[in-house]
Structure formats: C-alpha cells, structure tokens
C-alpha cells in the first residue's frame, strides 16, 4: 500500500534503441570492433583447471559470459539471477561462464570469490581471469569494455548477439524486473537460434 511516486524513466529496449545525451544505453555502450569475431576466453577455474571458449561443452550452445569480480556489488546482484537462468535453461542448451577479475591480493587465494559462489549457490563455471585493470587488455577487440558487470549473450553460432553493461539490482524493483525479463527473452532468442 501507500502512495506511489512516479518517476519518469527512459529505457532503451532491444526493440527501440534510444540514445539520450549523457545517459549511456546499457545495450549499446560496449561493442565488438568486429562483430564476426567470437569472444574467446581461456582461464582457470578455482581448482586450476583451464576452461576455454573452444571447449566441446560450449559448441553449438547458447552462452552467457558475465564479466565480474567479487569486489563488485552489482556483480553480486546479477549472480543469483544468472544462476536462476542457468537452472531453468541449462538442460535446453544454455551455458553460463563468469570471468572474474579479482584484486591482486585475492588472486593467489580467492577467498572472497569462493564466499560469493557459496553464498549464491553458483553452479556455473567461475573463472579467475586476472585483475580489474587487465580487463580491457584481455579483450582488445571489445570497445568500451569498462563496466561491471558486463554480460555477453552469445548465439549457438559462437557470435555475440548482445552485450549488456551494468545491472539494475533488486533495489531498483521495476527496473530490475524489466531487465530480468529482457535478459530472459534474450536467452529464449539465443536458444531458438535467432
């Protein structure tokens, strides 16, 4: 109950890209310099096992690659949602990988990252990709890769179909629901091969 306050909101949906002066469109901030170039990654998981985008389990699958870090509150906000997508769609061919960029003090023994994985019950692979300042150099073919989290939606053909920067966490209520329904629709499109 109680009074509802209305705030004007400007949103860019996949259907109607809107560019507002001074407002970054989360779907068009980060771009691939060459859209035909796959997003390649090869990093160790927490057991030290190398996981690569060219591994057979990712072939012909829809794939979400989320760039995050255990120090980043928004990245923690997106984790339970990604886990729910993974549980819902994994049997239908969705894979999810988080590339975690951790502060150098955490790299040898990523205690905080393990705690985040445990807290949110994350079952998809989380790879240790380096330190936050290495993000842009790790993906030189991605322009404006400077937001945490950044989420790549990759089709069964291995090509990036959408890139979403940032995450409207649960505290933003309506924005969060809208974003989660957009991301869910994006997953459905990937699985449908669109």
N, C-alpha and C positions, 0 to 999 in steps of 0.2 A: 504494500500500500504506500501511502504518502504521495506527495506531489512529484510529478515527473518534470524534470527540467529538460528542455530541448536545446541541444547544441547543434549548430549547422555542421554537417560533416561532408567533406569532399572525398570521395573514394574513387580509386581507379580500379575498375573491374577488368577482367580479361576481355570483355566484350567492348567496352568503351574506354580505351586508354585516354586519360585526361592528364594533361601536363599543367600543373599550377606553378606559377612563379614562386620560387623559393621553397616549394614543397617537393620533396623527392617522391616520385612514384615508385613504390616498392617493387613493382613488376618490371620496371624499365631502368632502374638505377645501374644495375650490374649487367654487362652484356659480354657475349663472346666476340672476340675480334674476328674469328672465323667460325660461323655457325656450323660448318661442316666438320669441324674438328671435335672429336669426342673429349669429354672431361676425363683425363687419365689420372689415376692415383695409384700409389703403391707405398703403403705404410704398415708398420707393425701394430698388431692389437696389443692388449695388455699382457698377453702371455709371450709376446715377442714374435708371434707368427706373422709373416708378411701377408697382407691381403692386397690384391691388386684388382683394378677395374677390368683387367683382362682374364680374371679367374673364371672358370667354366660356370660357376653358380650365378654369375651375373649376365651370362649370354642370353640374349633374347628375352630379358626380363625388364619390367618397368623398375626404375631405380631412383630413389631419392638420396641425394648426397647432401648432408647437412654440415655446414662449417660451423664449428662451435668451440667452446672452451669452458672448463668447469668454473672459471672465474667470472663468467658472463651470466647475469641473472636472466636475461631474455632467452639465452640458450637453454637454461634450465626450464624456463617456461614452456619451450617448444618440445622438450624431450618427452613428457608424458603423452602429448598429442601424437607425436611421431610413433611412439610405442603403440598407441591405440590403433593407428593406421596399419602398423606392421601386423598386429594381431588379427586385424579384420581382413587384410588383403594379402598377407604373405602366401596363403595357400592358393591364391589366384594369380600369383606371379610377381608380387611386389617385393623388392629388396630395399633395405634402407641401410645406409652406412653413415656414421658420423665421423668426420675428420676433426679431431680435437686438437686445437693449438693451445698448449699449456705453457705457463711461465717456466723459465729455465729451471727455477728452484724445484719445480714439480716433475720435470722430465724424467729424472732417474727413477723416481718412485712416485708415480701419480696418485698419491693417497686421496686427494680431493676428488679426482676424476672417478676413482673407484667408488667413493662415497656417493657421488651423484648417480652413478649407474645403479648402485644398490638402492638408493632412496626411491628412484622412479621405476625400478624393476625393468630396466632396459635390457632387452634380449637381442636387439640387432647389434651388428658389429660396431664397436667404437675403436677407431684407430688413432694412435698418437702421431700427429703429423708435423709437429715442430712447435716453435714459439710464435706468439701472435704477430711479431714483427716480420716473420717469414712468410706470411700469408700471400702477399702479392707476388713475391718471387717464386712461390711454389706453383702458382697458376698464372704464368706470364701471358697466356692467351686470353685471360679474362680481364675485361676493363672495369675499373671502379669496383674492384673486389675489396671493400673496406668496411663492411657492415657485419655485425654479429647478432644473430646468426644470419648466414646466407644459405638458402636452400635451393638446390638444383633439382629440377624434375627432368629425368632422362627417359626417353622412349625405348621401346624394345629394339629399335634400330641402333641404339647406342648414342643417339644425338640428344643434346639438351633441348627440351621443348619450352621450358620456362625457368626463370630464375627469380626467386622471391627474396628480398632483403628485409631483415628485421623480423619482428614477431610481435603482434599485439597480444600481450599476455592476458590471462584470465581477469585481471583487474579492470581491463577495458571492456568487459562484458559484451556489449553489442558488436564492437569491432572484432573481438576475439571470435565470437560465433560466426560472423561474416567471413573472417579469414579462414577459419577451420572448414567452413562449408566450401569456400573457394578451393582450398587445398585438397579437400576430399574429392571435389569434382575434377580437379586436375589429375588426381590418381586414377579416377574412373576412366578419364580420357586416355591416359597412358596405357592402362590395362586393355582398353578397347582398341589400342593400336592407332589412335587418332593423333 
